[in-house]
Amino acid sequence: MHINLRYHATIMAGAGEPVIKVMDTTREKKDGYVLIAEGAFPTKKEAVYSSIGEHNGQPVRLEDRLAELAKLFSVY
């Protein structure tokens, strides 16, 4: 058995749009993957404290991205 860690903002070498693309492609083939979110998540509007990628030139709030991903994976 092995672990294929597809995305981790702190330890992965990539940054920017290529990293968001990795997250999106993992979402498309979610079978066999587990979504793990750890830590505290800022929830201020307009992604003032925490954003992850952009959509239409606007930052995407981490809270919104996590909610979107959580809908796709089985959450127990």
N, C-alpha and C positions, 0 to 999 in steps of 0.2 A: 504494500500500500504506500501511497505517497500523497502529499498535499500539493496542489497546484494553486498557489496564492495569486489570483488574477489581479487584484487591486488592493493596495495599501498605501495611502498617501505618504506615510512617513518613510517606508523602507524601499519603495520602488524607485528605480532610476529615472523613469520617464516623467514628463510634466506636460501640462497643457492639453491641447486637442487630441494628440495620440493616446493619452491616458484615458480620456473620456471615451474614445473609440473602443478601447479594451473593455471598459465597463459596459458599453452598449452591446458589444459582440458577446460578452459573457451572459448578458441578460437574454439574448436571443437563444442561447443554448444552455439554459439554466439547469437542465437535468444533470444531476451529479454535483451541483454546486450548492453551497450553503451561504446565506447572507448573514454576516456577523457584524453588528454595529456595537462598538464599545466606547465608553467615555461619556462626557457631557456634550450636548449639542446646542450651540447658540440658536435662538429662535427669533432674533430681532428681524423685523421686516426689511425688505430691500437687500438682504444678504450683507448687511453692514459688517458683521463679525465672521461669517462663515459662508462661503459659497463653494460650489464644486461644478466647474464648467460654466458654459454660457448657453443661452437659447435666444436666438434673434438678437444677438449683441448685448443681452442683459445677463447678469450673473444669476445662476440658479442657486437658491438657498439650499444648504445642506439638508435641512429638515424636509424640504419638498422632494429632493432626490431620494432620500431614504424612504419616504412614504411611497414614492413611485416604485422603487425596487422591492419594498416589502410586499406590495400587492402581487408581484410576480412570483415570489418565493413562498413556500409554505411557512407560515409563522405560527409557532406554538407557544 
